[in-house]
Amino acid sequence: VQLQASGGGLVQPGGSLELSCVTSGTIYRLVRMAWYRQAPGKERELVARWTRGDNIDYSESVLGRFSLSRDSAKNTLVLQMNSLKPEDTGVYYCYAYLQPPRAGLRDYWGHGTQVTVSS
């Protein structure tokens, strides 16, 4: 199983970006997917999370500005980011907690995608 993230870039404050994470490979059970981010000199933090049963929650810092959605048919997790602020700058990582065939549940991480919010 692999996670492929895309959609980062440079945007001015107040702008928007959309991040996508596509999962490939055979998945027996998908429990949770999320986007995390890591700003320079800071620890990785949760941005938004989807949990089996279609429960979605957000960090307080992005609530009302970011929107998370999952397209199960396309195996894609999309993070729509609006009203971006300089403090949203960082490397964004896609995460999944899932079970591949003939194995137990485990964590998977995609390669990060850089988001820079600057004028």
N, C-alpha and C positions, 0 to 999 in steps of 0.2 A: 504494500500500500504506500502510495506517495501523495503528498499534498503539494500542489503547485499554486503559489500566490502570485498575483499580478495586480497592476493598477496604481502603484505608487507614483510619486512625482513631485514636482515643485508647483506650489500654488500660493497665491496671495491670501492674506488674511481675509476671511469672509467668503472665500471660495469653497468649491466642492471637489471631492474626489470619490471614486468608487473602487473599492478593493474586491477582488474575487479570489476565491480559493477553490480549486477543483481537486477532488479526490479521485485517484485512479487505483485500479486493482480491485480484487474481490474483498468485499466486506461482509462478514457474517452478522455482525451487530454493531450499530453506531449508537453510542450513548450520548456523546457530547461533542460539540464543535465550538470553537471560539476564536476571537482575535485578541492577541496580546500586543503590547508595544513596549519598546524600551528606548528611552531618551538617553542621550549621552550622559554618562556618569550616574545614571539611576538604575534601579532594579526594574526588571520586566514586570509589567502590570497588566491586569485583565482590562480589556476595553468593553467587549460585549460577548455574550455567551448564549448559545442555543443548546437546549437539553431535550433529549428524547421526550416526546409528548408536546413538542412545539412550545416549550417554555423559553422565553427570551428575557435576559436581564442585562443591564448596562451599568458601567461604573458611573458614579455621580458626576464625574467631570465631563461626560459626553452625553448625558441624559438630555433628550430634547433636540439634540443636534445630529446624532448618529442613528442610523437605522440598520438593523441586522435582519437578513432574510435568508432562507434556505430553499433552494430548488432541488428537491429530492430526485426529480427525473434527470437532472443534469449533474447531480452530485456536486453541487456548487453552493458555497456559502458566500454571500455578498454583504459587504459593509458599505453602506452609503454614508459618506461623511459630508455634512453641510456646516456652514458657518465656522469654518476652520479657524483655529487660533494658533499663534506661534507655539504655544505650549503643547499642541498636538504633534509637533515634530518628533520624529523618532523612526525606528525600524519596527515595522508591523509584521507580526508572525501569526500564521494560521496554525491552529492546534486542533487535534481530534483525539478523542478517547474512544477506541473502538476495538472490536475483536475480529481479526482475520480468521479465515478457515483453519481449523486444526491448531488453534493457539488460543491463549487467554487474552483478556482485555489489556490494553497497554496504551501508552501515550505516543502520539505521532506529532511531529513538528515539521512545518514547511520552512523553506528558506525565507528569510525576511525580505520585505520590500520597503524601500525608503520613502517616507513621507516628509516633505519639508514645507513648512508654512512660513513664508517670508515675503516681505515687500522688497 
